[in-house]
Every structure is written in structure tokens, then in C-alpha cells.
Amino acid sequence: MTQPLALDHLLYATPDVDATTAELEERFGVRFNPGGRHPNWGTRNRILPLGGSVYLEVIGPDEEQPEQAGNRILDVDRMQGPAMRWWAVRTRRLVGAVEALRAASLDPGSIIQGKRHRPDGTLLSWSMTDPRARSLDGILPLLIDWEQTTHPGAEASGVTLRDLRIEHPDPARFAVAFDRFGLPEVARGEVAAIVTTFDTPNGAITLR
């Protein structure tokens, strides 16, 4: 039996991490947690725990990695504004999950080691599929295994995820594999989209 893949986090990409985080903090009525820098990817992030080991990640260019300009993950250098660009699921059987998706003609990329430092200097490390291999407009999720690292979404923030809706012009392409792994059904849409709705102290707010 295939092990289900659990929703892990949502990647809200932006050309300006600080400005987007400030905007979301005002809209949501809560503060985001500090994040960290991603060596060799050219990005940094801020984190908002959503409960249930799920979190919202604001991710964008890291000005302290200028050598990565034009080559940052999620193509954040060329974004005109923030958008929900990807989603991630977790598993403790990363190799098997990657092989099963490839058998369904959905290739999430090779497995690599990820890492970043918290502001207090603590090193977080994990295994994941290569973020530079993002395909199918982000509808195929990133896969991650946090191994022994404490999950960044373990806390409560007062914000929870109400709904995750995934859209694509060809939903049948994902149907069998997503059902096998217990992932959300992909709905038909004119373009690929990840639509999320959050319950916040300021009411329901949708990001896409």
C-alpha cells in the first residue's frame, strides 16, 4: 500500500520578502516567524505556522547572495508580484514516493539535501526533491523528509488553512497518482493555479 503524502507547506513566492511579509501580517493580523537563508538557491524566507505541522512560507531573493541573481529558485528574480507558486508534501519514504511518481510519468526531480540556519544559528537540514526541478507549473508538489529536524510549522499562530484548491487545464494527468498518494483532487482550470484560503483573526483570506 502506498504511504499517503501529507501537506507540509505552501510556497508564496515574491520579489520582495520583507514587503510581502509586512503586507500579509497586516492582512492576517499576526506576525510571521523569522526564517533563514537557503545557500546556493539565492533565496530566503519567513514562516507562518498553520497548525498540524503545516506552514506558509514567504520566499524570495536573498540580497546577501548576489551571485545567484538571475538563477534563483522559483524564478523569483523575474516575478512582478507575489503568487502562490508551489506546494510541498512530506514523507518518511522519499525514495519510494519519487519512484512511484515517476512510474506514473510524473517526475519530481532528483533527491538532494537541503539546509538553512535559523537566526539563532541552529542548522536545519532535510532531504527533498530538487527545487530547481519544479515542473508542471508547480502543480506537482515538492517532496520533503525532515528527518530529525524539528518541523518549522509545529507552533500555533492563530491562522489555519481552510482550503487548498489546485487547478490545471489537464487534471486527468494527475488523477491516478494523486489519488494513490491521498493528495487533493486537481480541478479543471483555464491555467495552472494553487488557490489557498486561510482563517485568520481578520477573517477568511484567499491567496493564489
Secondary structure, DSSP 8 states (H G I E B T S, - for coil): -----EEEEEEEE-S-HHHHHHHHHHHHTS--EEEEEETTTTEEEEEEE-SSS-EEEEEEE-TT-GGGTT--GGGGGG-SS-EEEEEEEE-S-HHHHHHHHHHTT-----EEEEEEE-TTS-EEEEEEE-GGG--GGGTS-EEEE-TTS--TT-S--S-EEEEEEEEES-THHHHHHHHHTT---EEE-SS-EEEEEEEETTEEEEE-
